[in-house]
């Protein structure tokens, strides 16, 4: 009887501990303004892994990026209003957010400054990721525009051209048959006419960052020319006039338009510019053309899911990669669960969290590749880089206007 009683007491004691732990578990409200794949990643991978590592917290995921949800903007407005009145903002963590918004909130102190003291793993973050941060953001996943090509189709082109003999395999494709610099890409396009294209720059970053790479090329690969600070110093913060846009195009972009006009007859259908990433990618998946521009995360995810041709390979330009960027999170100082929000930020920047960025969503990690297993580095050797050029957003509008006016004036903007 005593043994039975002892067992009962142990069971009750254990149940009591579990009950207390459950009671002490606090909710961290996370608003996700990104696409469905990012929400699914949080729900299926980040949430269970984080809660296992931090059993005192429970993530409540709200997808504001879903159709009709309105994005994170209204939530940020509510947090700012609550900050001013001292009320609960009903949010702890913004999965992605620009802390320059809402207007005046940063100066008033709404956003928490992120340091190695409150997020220790911040010390692991590479310079390329923090380069565009203002100190109040948490850069945690990146992507970059790269080139993807169908090696089987390229092999056929080389055999038809007489550069390889019948019976050759993709392993026989010589290095020089694959462009590794931007000038080589221009030459390759005309050596294999109709086999490459890029999308319209206002429909996807895969087109926009190809165009900006052409702009870098004619400006001596000098990234400092196209920073936000350089723009403000020259043009101020007021809305650009039409005269300003013309002047920017004449001084910085004109040679790029000349280059792109020169290569246009060599592109797919002599200048068929797809409207969006899906339309461009379909040309590769349907084996209509050999090479396209594509976001690195979409490329890696597509390869992992078998959505791209079996022998799809990727090219990271060696002279200067195409532009990209890092998605950054933010935490309001009045977060409903500030400790939980900081724990989430620290977890996402841990080697475990960053490995999930790479393996699950095909993103660039925000920490050095040396923190990952060697086999993971080998899997992503064709896209690995610590050089992610940034083309300041304020420069983009004039570039898109200039491209339509000077390269594709026959296309009506959507």
QUIKA-V360841 format. One line per field, one symbol per residue. ss: DSSP state (A for helix, B for strand, O for the rest). phi: phi as a letter, one per 20 degrees, with the letter a starting at -180 (. if undefined). A space follows every 50 residues. Layout:
ss = ???
phi = ???
This chain:
ss = OAAAAAAAAAAAAAAAAAAAAAAAOBBBBBBBOOOAAAAAAAAAAAAAAA AAAOOOBBBBBBBOOOOOOOOOAAAAAAAAAAAAAOOOOOOOBBOOOOOO OOOOAAAAOOBOOOOOOOOAAAAABOAAAAOOOOOOOBBBBBBBBBBBBB AAAAAAAAAAAOOOOOOOOAAAOOAAAOOOOAAAAAAAAAAOOOOBBOOO OOOOAAAAAAAAAAAAAAOOOOAAAAOAAAAAAAAOOOOOOAAAAAAAAA AAAAAAAAAAAAAAOOOAAAOOOOOOAAAAAAAAAOOOOOBBBBBAAAAA AAAAOOOOOOOBBBBOOOOOOOOBBBBBBBOBOOOOOAAAAAAAAAAAOO AAAAAAAAAAAOOBBOBOAAAOOAAAAAAOOOOOOOOOOOOOAAAAAAAA AAAAAAOOOOOOOO
phi = .ffffffffffffffffffffffefdededddeefgfffffffedfgfff fffcfeccededeeefgnenmegfffffffffffdneffmbcbdgcaeff dfgnffffofeffecffecgfgfeffgfeegeeendccfcbcbbecdcbe ffffgffffffnfcegnfdffeffgfedfccfgfffffgefcgndcbceg fedaffegfffffffggedmlefffdeffffffedmdfffefffffffff eddgffffffffegfefglloeegeofffffffffelececbeaffffff ffffemedggdfcdcdgefbfffaadfcebcffeggcfffffffgfffef gfffffgffedmeffedfffedfgfffffdgfcfadddgcdggfefgfff gffffddcfeeefe
